[in-house]
Amino acid sequence: MAGIDFEQDTEKVLSYASFLARQFDASLDLLYVIDYLITPPSYIAPYVEQEKNEALKKFTGVRDLLAKEGIQAKTEVMVGRLQESFETALRKIQADLLVLGFVTHALRRSSAEKLIKGLQMPMLVVRGRKADEALSGSLKVKRILCPFDFSDASEKALEIAGELQGIFSSELHIAHIIPDVINKNIENMDSYKITIHALHEHIMNNMLKVIDEKGIKGIPLVDSGIPAKRIVALSEDRDIDLIVIGARGLGFIKGMLIGSVTDAVLKSSPCPVLVVH
């Protein structure tokens, strides 16, 4: 399913949603939600009905456009609370994946952020320079980056990244970022370097073991720094087309619906991000 709002990112979302529908020979459902926290009063009803009719007309054009690409899409317009509406629609069609655009606001959470934090399912968040390039018809997934920290969430993300690597014939880059929390202003810098080198080697050996056990062909990397910033930098440096990341892990705050690092990556990534719950 793809969430559609008919704003500037709609074309990008449709490009990725239709691309995935073709790749997986999957059905495609499009949903537009007229978001109301409470039932609209009666005097608002005509305006709601007008917005609904306008959305239905726009969906007619979208369906015609997708039909030319050989994709038969189903569309639905719902009125109600945003998350509840999506949950109802997703449950009804038993969706495997939700495709969304991404907008962030300085003072409040956007609709996309509310859904990403609230829905417990895999979500492809379409954003960044790579998503802009997709509009030119050059949508390809040549390189995938999977941040990995040995948590259950990152193990699940790695397994999905491995599956996608096979489907797209992609390179898979697997990165473990050591949080840069050790005070480097110490007197014995040689001792510090030896300790860090040993830690890198230990983590690399464990990563190779996990990759081998899962039968995944990937390029492992151990790096250090602020995790979210390093993940974004690696995506830029290695010209990554898709980040596959666990919804939790890679951070110190636990018990959240989405990890703090995942949240930060979503706000800065140069490419779409597949969030794995």
C-alpha positions in Angstrom: 0.0 0.0 0.0 1.1 3.6 -0.7 -0.1 6.6 1.3 -0.9 9.4 -1.0 -1.5 13.1 -0.2 -1.3 14.6 -3.7 1.5 17.0 -2.5 4.9 17.4 -4.1 6.2 14.0 -3.1 3.3 12.0 -4.6 5.0 11.4 -7.9 8.1 10.0 -6.1 6.0 7.7 -3.9 4.1 6.4 -6.9 7.4 5.7 -8.7 8.7 3.5 -5.9 5.3 1.9 -5.2 4.8 0.9 -8.9 8.5 -0.2 -9.1 8.0 -2.5 -6.2 4.7 -3.8 -7.5 6.4 -4.8 -10.7 9.4 -6.3 -9.0 7.3 -8.5 -6.6 4.3 -9.0 -8.9 2.2 -7.5 -6.1 -1.1 -5.7 -6.0 -1.0 -2.0 -5.3 -3.5 -0.1 -3.1 -3.4 3.7 -2.8 -4.9 5.5 0.2 -5.7 9.1 0.8 -6.9 10.1 4.3 -8.9 13.2 5.2 -7.5 13.6 8.7 -9.9 14.6 11.5 -9.2 14.0 15.1 -12.9 14.1 15.9 -16.0 13.6 13.9 -16.5 16.8 11.8 -19.5 18.9 12.8 -22.4 18.9 10.4 -21.6 22.3 8.9 -18.2 21.0 7.8 -19.7 18.0 6.0 -20.1 19.7 2.6 -16.4 20.7 2.6 -15.4 17.2 3.6 -17.5 15.8 0.8 -15.9 18.2 -1.7 -12.4 17.3 -0.7 -13.3 13.6 -1.0 -14.7 14.1 -4.5 -11.7 16.0 -5.5 -9.4 13.2 -4.3 -11.5 10.6 -6.1 -11.1 12.6 -9.3 -7.3 12.8 -8.8 -7.2 9.1 -8.2 -8.9 8.5 -11.5 -6.0 10.2 -13.3 -3.5 8.2 -11.2 -5.1 4.9 -12.0 -5.1 5.7 -15.7 -1.4 6.7 -15.5 -0.5 3.4 -13.7 -2.6 1.4 -16.1 -0.4 2.6 -19.0 2.5 0.9 -17.1 0.5 -2.3 -16.8 -0.3 -1.8 -13.1 -3.9 -2.0 -11.9 -4.2 0.0 -8.7 -7.0 0.1 -6.2 -7.7 3.4 -4.6 -9.6 4.5 -1.4 -10.4 7.8 0.3 -11.1 7.6 4.0 -12.2 10.3 6.5 -11.1 10.0 10.2 -8.1 9.8 12.4 -4.9 9.3 10.4 -3.3 6.3 12.1 -6.6 4.5 12.8 -7.6 5.0 9.1 -4.3 3.5 7.9 -4.5 0.7 10.4 -8.0 -0.2 9.2 -7.0 -0.1 5.5 -3.8 -2.0 6.0 -5.5 -4.7 8.0 -8.3 -5.0 5.4 -5.9 -5.8 2.5 -3.3 -7.5 4.7 -0.6 -5.3 3.3 3.0 -6.4 3.5 4.6 -2.9 3.0 3.6 0.7 3.3 5.2 3.3 1.0 5.3 6.9 2.3 6.7 10.2 1.4 8.5 12.2 4.1 8.1 15.7 5.5 9.3 17.0 8.8 8.3 20.1 10.7 10.3 22.1 13.2 7.6 22.4 15.9 5.3 19.4 15.4 5.4 15.9 14.0 4.2 15.6 10.4 1.7 13.1 9.2 4.5 10.9 7.8 6.3 11.0 11.1 3.2 10.0 13.1 2.7 7.0 10.8 6.3 5.9 10.9 6.4 6.1 14.7 2.9 4.6 15.2 2.5 1.7 12.7 4.3 -1.6 13.5 5.0 -2.8 9.9 7.7 -2.5 7.3 7.7 1.0 5.7 9.6 2.4 2.7 10.1 6.1 3.4 10.7 7.8 0.1 13.1 10.8 0.5 16.4 12.3 -0.6 18.3 13.0 -3.7 17.9 9.4 -5.0 14.1 9.7 -4.8 14.3 12.9 -6.9 16.4 11.0 -9.5 13.7 8.3 -9.7 11.4 10.7 -11.4 13.7 10.7 -14.4 13.0 7.0 -15.0 16.4 5.9 -13.5 15.0 4.1 -10.5 17.5 1.3 -9.7 18.6 -0.3 -6.5 22.3 -1.0 -7.2 23.7 -0.5 -3.7 22.0 -1.2 -0.3 23.3 -0.2 3.1 22.2 -2.0 6.2 23.3 -0.6 9.6 23.9 -3.5 11.9 24.4 -3.6 15.7 23.6 -7.2 16.6 20.2 -6.3 18.0 17.1 -8.4 17.1 15.8 -5.4 15.0 19.0 -5.1 13.0 19.2 -8.9 12.5 15.8 -8.8 10.9 16.7 -5.8 8.8 19.9 -7.7 7.6 17.8 -10.7 6.6 15.5 -8.5 4.6 18.4 -6.6 3.1 19.9 -9.9 2.0 16.6 -10.9 0.3 16.4 -7.6 -1.5 20.1 -7.9 -2.6 19.1 -11.1 -4.4 16.0 -9.6 -6.0 17.7 -6.4 -7.2 21.1 -7.9 -7.9 22.6 -5.2 -5.6 25.7 -4.7 -3.6 25.0 -5.0 0.1 27.1 -2.9 2.5 26.7 -3.8 6.1 27.9 -1.2 8.6 28.5 -1.4 12.3 29.0 2.0 13.9 30.8 2.2 17.3 29.3 5.2 19.1 31.9 7.8 19.7 31.5 8.0 23.4 35.0 7.3 24.7 36.9 10.3 25.8 39.8 10.6 23.4 41.5 13.3 25.5 43.6 10.8 27.3 47.3 10.8 28.1 48.1 7.3 26.7 46.9 7.7 23.1 48.8 4.6 22.0 46.9 2.5 24.4 43.7 4.0 23.3 44.4 3.2 19.6 45.4 -0.4 20.5 42.1 -0.8 22.4 40.0 0.6 19.5 41.8 -1.5 16.9 41.2 -4.6 18.9 37.5 -3.6 19.3 37.2 -3.1 15.5 38.7 -6.5 14.9 36.5 -8.2 17.4 33.3 -6.7 15.9 34.4 -7.4 12.3 35.0 -11.1 13.2 31.5 -11.3 14.8 30.0 -9.6 11.8 31.6 -12.0 9.4 30.3 -14.9 11.4 26.8 -13.6 11.3 26.9 -12.9 7.6 28.3 -16.4 6.9 25.6 -18.0 9.1 22.9 -16.2 7.3 24.4 -17.0 3.9 24.5 -13.3 2.9 27.0 -11.9 0.5 27.8 -8.5 1.9 30.6 -6.0 2.3 31.2 -5.5 6.0 32.4 -2.3 7.5 33.2 -1.2 11.1 33.3 2.5 11.7 33.0 4.9 14.7 31.4 8.2 15.3 27.9 9.5 15.8 25.8 6.6 14.4 23.2 8.5 12.4 25.7 11.0 11.0 28.1 8.1 9.9 25.2 6.2 8.3 24.2 9.2 6.3 27.8 10.0 5.4 28.4 6.4 4.2 25.2 6.5 2.1 26.6 9.6 0.4 30.2 8.3 0.0 29.1 4.9 -1.3 26.3 6.2 -3.5 23.7 4.1 -1.7 20.3 3.7 -3.3 18.4 2.2 -0.3 19.0 2.0 3.5 17.5 -0.9 5.3 17.4 -0.3 9.0 15.8 -1.8 12.1 13.2 0.4 13.8 15.0 0.0 17.1 18.6 -0.5 18.1 21.7 1.6 17.2 20.9 3.9 20.1 20.8 4.2 23.9 17.0 4.9 24.2 15.0 1.7 24.4 11.3 1.1 24.5 10.5 3.7 21.8 8.4 2.7 18.8 11.2 3.9 16.6 14.8 4.3 17.6 16.4 7.7 18.0 19.1 6.8 15.4 16.5 5.6 12.9 14.6 8.8 13.4 17.7 10.9 12.8 18.6 8.9 9.6 15.1 9.4 8.2 15.5 13.2 8.5 18.9 13.4 6.7 19.2 10.3 4.4 20.1 11.0 0.8 18.0 8.0 -0.3 14.9 6.1 0.6 14.9 4.2 3.9 13.2 0.9 4.5 12.2 0.8 8.2 11.9 -2.7 9.5 9.8 -3.3 12.6 
